[in-house]
Amino acid sequence: MKEEPAGRDGYSPPEFINTPWLDLQLTKGAMDHLWDSINNSQYEDAGKTLAGNISKSRFIQDKDNWFYENVLKRFAETIHFKDWNNYYNVHIAKSQIPPVFKLYKLWVNYQKQHEFNPPHDHNKGAGFSFVVFMKIPTNWKEQHALPISVNSNTPRASDFQFLFGEGQGPVQDYSFSLSPKDEGRMLFFPAWLMHQVFPFYGTEKERITVSGNIIFEANED
């Protein structure tokens, strides 16, 4: 995707508009802001509040609420108003006031080889969530060619995956096979959408991701 100049909106137009999630590429300005947030925050351990079976997770701060205002707010509203009832009640019937969202939590994960994130949702399914791939040290083609995966009919080493279904029907999955080309990619999705991260192998370098939750202000604990 074509990158917008830094200082403008912090994203390019989303893809996969007919899925529960949005898939987009952040601009250099947005990525620089997240790296600054990582490097300049006073770290607070987040591990005990998260599902990840990984060695290090830290809460960080969104300085001046910039990332929320310039990136996240629009996509929270986009997914919320894809539901016709929400759009109708607010904009047509005017029986409800427009929702007010806020960035509830923001954290950085440092995933080492062999570590993983088991299937989980976020914030008990309330609101919206996202993941930004900051640093990807492996290439999925090499990971899928490892001895443990190469003869499998479902190679998944190093993948990110959504899990979804309806009622008592079969669970479906959608996998994202990642490489350094995906650095700066963001997936934005409803917090109820189950997802998992498979382990990678063969390097001491860390995979670095930033994630967070967006909630309705009335839903804050």
C-alpha positions in Angstrom: 0.0 0.0 0.0 1.1 3.6 -0.6 2.3 5.2 2.6 0.8 8.6 3.5 3.3 11.3 4.5 4.1 11.5 8.2 2.0 14.1 10.0 -1.2 13.2 8.2 -3.6 10.4 9.1 -1.6 7.5 10.6 -2.9 4.8 8.3 -3.7 3.7 4.7 -7.2 2.6 3.7 -8.2 -0.7 5.3 -8.6 -4.0 3.4 -10.8 -7.1 3.9 -13.9 -4.8 4.5 -16.2 -7.8 4.4 -14.5 -9.6 7.3 -14.9 -8.8 11.1 -11.5 -7.2 11.1 -9.7 -4.4 9.3 -6.2 -4.9 7.8 -4.1 -1.7 7.1 -0.6 -0.3 6.9 0.5 2.4 9.3 2.5 5.3 8.1 6.1 6.0 9.2 4.8 8.8 11.4 2.4 6.4 13.3 5.2 3.8 13.6 7.6 6.4 14.9 5.0 7.4 17.5 4.6 3.8 18.7 8.4 3.3 18.9 8.7 6.5 21.0 5.9 5.2 23.2 7.8 1.9 23.7 11.2 3.6 24.3 10.0 6.4 26.6 7.3 4.8 28.7 7.8 3.8 32.4 7.3 0.1 32.0 4.8 -1.7 34.1 4.7 -5.5 33.8 1.5 -6.7 31.9 2.2 -10.4 31.9 -0.2 -11.4 34.6 -3.2 -9.7 32.9 -2.5 -11.2 29.4 -2.9 -14.6 27.9 0.5 -14.8 26.3 2.9 -17.5 27.2 5.8 -15.2 26.6 8.6 -13.9 28.8 8.0 -10.1 28.6 5.0 -7.9 28.2 4.9 -4.2 29.3 2.2 -1.6 29.5 3.1 1.6 27.6 1.5 5.0 27.2 0.0 6.8 24.2 1.6 10.2 24.5 -0.9 13.0 24.1 -3.5 10.4 23.0 -2.1 10.8 19.5 -2.3 7.2 18.3 -5.9 6.9 19.5 -7.1 10.2 17.9 -5.2 9.8 14.6 -5.6 6.1 14.0 -7.8 4.1 16.4 -10.8 6.3 16.8 -11.8 6.1 13.2 -11.6 2.3 13.0 -13.6 1.9 16.2 -16.4 4.0 14.7 -16.0 2.1 11.3 -16.6 -1.3 12.9 -19.3 -0.1 15.3 -21.4 1.5 12.5 -21.0 -1.4 10.2 -23.9 -2.8 12.3 -27.0 -1.2 10.7 -28.8 -1.1 14.1 -26.1 1.0 15.6 -26.1 3.3 12.6 -29.9 3.6 12.6 -30.2 4.3 16.3 -27.6 7.0 16.3 -27.9 8.7 12.8 -31.5 8.0 11.7 -33.8 7.5 14.6 -31.5 9.5 16.9 -32.6 7.4 19.8 -29.1 7.0 21.0 -26.3 9.5 21.4 -23.1 8.8 19.4 -20.8 6.4 21.3 -17.7 7.7 23.0 -14.7 5.4 22.8 -11.3 5.6 24.6 -8.1 3.7 24.5 -8.2 1.6 27.6 -4.9 -0.3 27.7 -1.8 -0.3 25.5 1.1 -2.8 25.8 4.1 -4.2 24.0 4.9 -7.9 23.7 8.4 -9.2 23.2 8.0 -12.8 21.9 11.0 -15.1 21.8 11.4 -18.3 19.8 9.2 -21.2 21.1 6.9 -18.8 22.9 3.3 -18.4 21.9 -0.1 -16.8 22.6 -2.9 -19.4 23.1 -6.5 -18.8 21.8 -8.0 -15.9 23.6 -10.2 -12.8 23.2 -9.7 -9.4 24.8 -11.4 -7.5 27.6 -14.1 -10.2 28.0 -15.2 -9.5 24.5 -16.2 -5.8 25.1 -15.1 -3.1 22.6 -12.3 -3.4 20.1 -8.7 -4.5 19.9 -5.7 -4.4 17.6 -2.2 -5.7 17.0 0.6 -3.8 15.3 3.5 -5.9 14.0 6.5 -3.7 15.0 9.4 -6.2 14.4 9.2 -9.5 12.6 12.6 -11.4 12.7 11.5 -14.4 10.7 10.1 -15.2 7.2 7.0 -17.5 7.1 8.4 -19.3 4.0 11.4 -20.4 6.0 9.3 -21.2 9.1 6.8 -23.3 7.1 9.8 -25.2 5.6 11.1 -26.3 9.0 11.0 -30.1 9.7 8.1 -29.8 12.1 5.9 -28.0 9.4 7.1 -29.0 6.0 5.2 -32.3 5.8 2.1 -30.9 7.5 -1.1 -30.2 5.6 -1.6 -27.2 7.9 1.8 -25.5 8.4 1.4 -22.7 10.9 4.8 -22.0 12.5 5.2 -18.2 13.2 1.6 -17.4 12.0 -1.0 -15.1 13.6 -4.5 -16.6 13.4 -8.1 -15.5 13.9 -10.7 -18.1 15.0 -14.4 -17.6 14.4 -17.7 -19.4 14.0 -21.4 -19.1 14.6 -23.5 -21.0 17.1 -22.6 -24.7 17.4 -21.2 -24.7 13.8 -17.6 -25.5 13.0 -14.8 -23.2 14.0 -13.1 -21.4 11.1 -9.7 -19.9 11.0 -7.9 -17.3 9.0 -4.1 -17.2 9.2 -1.6 -14.4 8.5 1.8 -15.7 7.5 4.3 -13.0 8.5 7.7 -11.8 7.3 9.7 -8.5 7.8 7.5 -7.0 5.0 4.6 -7.0 7.5 6.3 -4.6 9.9 3.9 -1.7 10.3 0.8 -3.8 9.5 -2.1 -3.4 11.9 -5.1 -5.7 12.4 -8.0 -4.0 14.0 -10.9 -6.3 15.3 -13.8 -6.7 17.7 -12.6 -7.7 21.1 -14.7 -10.9 21.0 -12.8 -12.3 18.0 -10.6 -15.2 19.2 -7.1 -15.2 18.0 -3.7 -16.9 18.7 -0.1 -16.6 17.8 2.0 -19.6 16.9 5.7 -20.0 18.0 8.6 -19.3 15.7 12.0 -21.0 15.7 15.6 -20.6 14.7 16.6 -17.1 16.0 17.4 -15.4 19.2 15.8 -12.2 18.0 12.5 -11.1 19.4 9.2 -10.5 17.6 7.8 -7.2 18.9 4.1 -6.3 18.7 2.0 -3.6 20.2 -1.6 -4.3 21.2 -4.4 -2.5 23.0 -8.1 -2.3 23.8 -10.7 0.4 22.9 -13.8 0.5 25.1 -17.0 2.5 25.4 -16.3 5.0 28.2 -19.3 3.5 30.2 -17.6 0.1 30.1 -14.5 1.0 32.0 -13.9 -1.0 35.2 
